[in-house]
């Protein structure tokens, strides 16, 4: 990526952000943080029943590529 940025400028990329990413407010979103958010979410929803939510996902329908829901522009690297 560094060579590509040096040669051609910024990069764009897309990925599937997990639902818990919606609770992000600042800082780094790490694997440990993801686990903590999931545990917090499960604790807050314990005993509650979700209605009308399908168990199917886009991969079940052969459309996994449409799971991309977040875009990022990469402009450099290192520490400023």
Beta strands, then each sheet from edge to edge (+ up, - down):
strand 1: 11-15
strand 2: 70-74
sheet 1: 1+ 2-
end
